[in-house]
């Protein structure tokens, strides 16, 4: 199992990723503009297809570390899917003032608790989008990669009444960490509460909640950044919230394995998709969208499959895909915890803080 020093050392790969992702302009996305109270100090970008009918669905898309809204769209191909199938997109975007590596601060309670920080800013963006474009508030969904995936999980837990479903790619369970040290440990698959307790915490925070969002979870078994076991913890957390006790239905296709759990009505409430050989990133089909760091061409469009899971598109993307082993990507750490420690030195022991500082300087990420 990787040590903290190993995890932090992987940040040297970030400079290349930043150069690649920083070169993508806004593309098809439009600035959301003012959306009201913004306690998390986030930016927002949108894509609304021409002639979108009233009461159309909305998908919230959260990028990963070092990425921007536009770079994630270029890799994941969401705006093309939205155009083809008729749904609106909201891309919250992190700012360097919040996090130097553009990671959503999923491990900070002040950014994930209901009514506060980055989570509340995203909630306000959703309300603005629904009002401006006459979207269907009952068909709001969220997805994200890595830190964006962990933030998506946090949003599903904090605002379950807002979302019909969510998809978490290479992320972590809601409530897994509340400090820098815990974030690094959980990413490596170390420690953490029992998933049943993680589910109970969400249930206690929303005592009147009868309906929980459906959840699709994606992981690669070669992910050296967010241990694949985190996907198991996510699945266990959400199965408990849904009260699903049945055995998983399992489908295997080449390097892809899909496990799904149905509710009493026969609807899949939780699914987990594992891709053999996949490292840290969003699985894409290079014939449909643009491969780049952490957007990994495995012949499967996770975006298309997620859209189908959410009811945003029809078809059977997973059944008809030709999945293949991924070209192994350079290891990539979610750097937000280490970077954030510069301004929250009291959260970590002095020795760890020195290690982080030295690693950042060696990686060229700190002057």
N, C-alpha and C positions, 0 to 999 in steps of 0.2 A: 504494500500500500504506500502511496506517495507520501513523503513528509511535507511539512509546511514549507521548508526550504525548496524542495522540488517544485511544489506548486507555484511558489512565487517566481522561481527561476524561469518558468515558462513564459513569463511576461516579455522576455526578449523578443519573442515572435510578434509582439504587438506593433512594433514600428512598421513592419511590412504590411500588416493588415490595415493600419491607419492610412498608409500611402494609397493602397488599393481602394479602400472605401471612401476616402476623402475626395477622390476624383469624380464621384457620382454627383451630378447636380440634381435639382429638384425634380427633373423629368416631368412626369405627368401629374405630380402632386401640386396642390394649391394650399397656400398658407391659411390655416383656420382663422387667424386673427383673434380678436378679443372674444373670450368665451366666459367672462365673469371672473369670480374669485379663483386665484391661482396660487394656493399656498405652497405647492410643490415647485413653482417656478419652472414649469415645463413649457415647451413649444408644441404646436400641433399642426399637422398637415392632413389634407383630405384628398379623396378622389371620389367624385360623384359622376357616374355615367350620364351621358346626355339622355334627356327624356326619361329619366328614372321615374317610375310611377310612384304615386303616393303609397305610404305604408310599406315601403321596401325595407329589407333587413339592413343592419349595420354590423360590420366587423371591425373590431379594434385590434390593431396589429402593433406589437411591441418589439422593437429591434433588440439586438444583443450588444454586448460591449464593443466599442470601437466603430460601431455601425451608425448610420443615420436612417431616417425614415426612407429617403430615396434609395439608398444603397440596398436596404433590405427589400424594398419593393422590386428593384432590378433583379435581385437574386431569387426571391420567392415567387415573383410573377403575380402578385395579388391584384394589381390594377387590371391586368389582362383578363383575369378570371372574373373580376367585378363587372367589367365591360360586357363580357360574354353572357353572364348569368343574372345581371341586374341587381346588384347590391352596392351599398355605399361603404367606403373605407375611411377609418380614422386612424392616423398614425401619430400617437404621442411621441415626442422626441425629447431625449435628455439633453441637458445643456452642460457645457464644461464647467460652468460655475457650480453646478450641483455635484458633478463627478467628472474629473479630468479625463477619464476614459469612456465617457458617454454611457455608463452602465446605470440602469435603474437601481435605486437603493433598496432592494427587496428585503434586506436584512435589518433595516432600521425601523423600529416600531413607529417612530414619528412619521414615516412615509407610507406605512402599510395599514395602520389602524384606521378603522372606519371614521371618516370625517376629518382626516388630517393628511398633510403632506402631499406627496406625489400621487397617491391613490385618489385623494379627493380632487386634485386637479384633473385627473383622467375622468372621474365621475362628472365633473362640470363640463368637460369637453363633450362627453356623450350626450348630456342634456342639451347642449347647444346644437349639436348635430341633429338630434331628433326633432328639435323645434324648428330649425331653419329649413330642413328638407322634408318635413312631414314623414319621418321614418316611423317604423313600427317599434314602439318601446318593448314589445313582447318578443322581438326577434333581434336582440342585441347579443353579440358573441365576442369572444376575445381569444387571441392567440399570441404567442411570443416565443422567442428563442433565448435560452441561457438565462442571463439576468432578466431579460424580458419575459421568459417563460416563468421564472420564479415570481416576477411581479404579476403576471397573469394569474398564477395560482393564488397569490395574495388577494387580488381583486375578486376572484370567484368566492373566496372565503369571507371577505369583508362586505361585499355587496351581492349576496347570492340572489336577491330579488331582481337585480338589474340584468343578469345574464341568463340566456337560455342554455348556453353551452360554452365550453372553452377547450383550447388545445394547447398543451404545454410541451415544448420541444427542448430537451436537454435542460430541464428545470428542476426545481425542488418543491417539496410540499409546503403548503401554507403554514406559517408559524414555526418553521424549522430552526430559524436563527434570529437572535436579537442583538448580536454584537459581531464585531470583526472576527474575533477568534472562533465563534460558533459558525460563522459563515464558511470560513476556510475548512473547519473540521467537517461540516456537513457535505461540502462539495467533494471531499475525499471519502465520504461514506462512513465517517466516524461519529459516534455518539448520536444524540437526539432522542426525543421522547418516543414512546411506542406509538405507531400510527393510530391506534385506537384512541390514545389520549390526544393526539393532534386533531383527530376528527371531533372529539368531545369538546375541545376548546372552541372550535368553530361553531358547534351546535349551541354551546353556552352563550356565545356572543350574539346569536340570532335565535333566541328561544321560540319565537313564533314562526320560524321558517318551516313551511311544509314541503316546498319543492326546492330541490337543489339542482344546480346546473349539471348537465351531462358533460363528461370530460373525456377527451382523447389525449393520450400520453405517448410521446415519441422519444426513443432513445437509441443510441448505438452501443453495441457491446464492446467497442474499442474506444469509448470516450474516456480520455485521460484527464479531463477537466472536471466534469460533473460525473461522479461514479454512477454506473448504470443502476446500482441498487436504489438510487433515489427514485427511479421510475416505479420500482416495486412499492416503495413507501407512499408515493403519490396514489398509486392504484388502491392500496390498502386504505388510505385515508378516505378516498372518495367512495369506495365500496361501502365503508362503514356509514358514511353520511347518507348514502342511498338505501341502506338497509339490505344490500344485496348479499346473499349468502350462498348462491348457487355456484357450482364449479364453472371455471372459464371454458368458453368455446374457443378452440385453438385452430387456426389456419396457418399453414406454412407454405411459402412460395419462394423457392430458391433461398436467398439470404434474408428473406423477410418472414417474421413471425408475428401474427396478430392474435391477441387474447382479448376476448370480450365477455362482459358480464351483463346479463339482461335483468330488467325488473320484472315484476309479476305480469305486466302488460305486454311483455315480449320485446320491449324497446331496449336497445343497448344503452345502458347508463354509463358504463365505464369501458374504455378500451385501452389496450397498451400495445404499441407497435414497436418491435425491436428489430433492428437491421444489423446483421452480422458484419463485422469489419468496419462499421461506420464510426468515425471519430466524433469530434465536437462540432456540430453544425446542423443546419437545416437540410434535410434530404430534398434534392431537386431532380428533375428530369432536364438534362442539359438541352434537349430539343425544344423545351418550352420556355426556359428562362436562363439567366446568365450565371454561370459558375464563377465564384470568387471566394476569397477566404471565408470559411465557415458557412458557405453555401455549397454543399457537396453533391456532385452529380453521381447518383446511384441508379439512375433510370426510373426513379419513382418520384413523382411530384407529391410531396407531403401536403402542399397547399391545396392541390386538387382533391386529394383524399380527405383532408380536413373539411373543405367546403362541402363535400358530400355528407360527411358525418354530421355537419351542422344543418343540413337541409338547404344550403345555399346553392347547390348544384346537384344535378342528377348524374347517375352513372356508377360505374364500379371501377374506380381508378386502380385500386390495389389488385383486384382480380385480373385486370387486363394489362398491368404493368409488366415490364421485363426487368425486375430488380437484379442488380449485380453488385459485387463487392465495391466499396468505395475506394478511391485512391486516398491513401492515408494522409490526412491533413497534419500540418505541424501542430504540436500540442499548444493549447491556448488556455490560459487561466482567466476566469472572471477577475479582472484586476481591481474592481471597485473596492473590495475590502481592504486590500493593501494600500491603495491610493488614499482611501478615506481615512486610514489610520494616521496620516500626516496631520490632520486637523482634529483627531480624536485620540491622541496619544495615550490618554488615560485609560482607554478601553483595553489595551493590550499590555502585557508585561514589557518592561524596558528592553529585555534581551530580544524579544520578538520584534519590537519596534525597530531595534538596530538592524536586525536581519532584513526586515522589510526595506528599510532605508537603503541598505547596501545593495540589495537586489534591484531596487528601482534605479539607483545610480548606475549600476553595471549594465542594466538594460537600456540606458539612455533615456529613461522616462522621468528623470529628475535631475535638475541642474546642480 
